[in-house]
Amino acid sequence: MDENITKEDLRQFGLLLQDKMQQIFLQLNCSGNETIEPQWLKSKAVRKLLDISAGSVQNLRISQKVRFRKVLGSYYYSREDLLKLFDDEKK
C-alpha cells in the first residue's frame, strides 16, 4: 500500500459521506410520520419549549416537579414529566 492519501481524497470522501448520511436521514423522515423526540431535554431546550426563564427551570428542579439528571455539568429534564406537568394543570 504505497499510495498516499491527499487532502483532495479526504475532501471527496467527506462529501460522499455527507451525501450518504443526508440520504439516510431523508429516508428515515419519509418512512415514518412520527418525529424522533429525545426523552431528556437540556435546560436551554426546556426554556425555549416552555418560554420560561432559567430561574423557573431551576424552581421546577428544586421543587421536584420534574425529574432531572446532571451529566458533565449540564442538567437534563424528563420530557414525560414536563408533559405531565401541563396535564395536571388542565384538570
RALINBEL-V367715 format. One record per backbone hydrogen bond with DSSP energy under -1.0 kcal/mol. CO is the residue of the C=O (numbers start at 1). NH is the residue of the N-H. If there is no record, write none. Layout:
co=CO nh=NH
co=CO nh=NH
This chain:
co=6 nh=10
co=7 nh=11
co=8 nh=12
co=9 nh=13
co=10 nh=14
co=11 nh=15
co=12 nh=16
co=13 nh=17
co=14 nh=18
co=15 nh=19
co=16 nh=20
co=17 nh=21
co=18 nh=22
co=19 nh=23
co=20 nh=24
co=21 nh=25
co=22 nh=26
co=23 nh=27
co=24 nh=28
co=25 nh=29
co=26 nh=30
co=27 nh=31
co=28 nh=32
co=39 nh=79
co=41 nh=77
co=42 nh=46
co=43 nh=47
co=44 nh=48
co=45 nh=49
co=46 nh=50
co=47 nh=51
co=47 nh=52
co=53 nh=57
co=54 nh=58
co=55 nh=59
co=56 nh=60
co=57 nh=61
co=58 nh=62
co=59 nh=63
co=60 nh=65
co=60 nh=66
co=61 nh=64
co=67 nh=78
co=69 nh=76
co=71 nh=74
co=74 nh=71
co=75 nh=43
co=76 nh=69
co=77 nh=41
co=78 nh=82
co=79 nh=83
co=80 nh=84
co=81 nh=85
co=82 nh=86
co=83 nh=87
co=84 nh=88
co=85 nh=89
co=86 nh=90
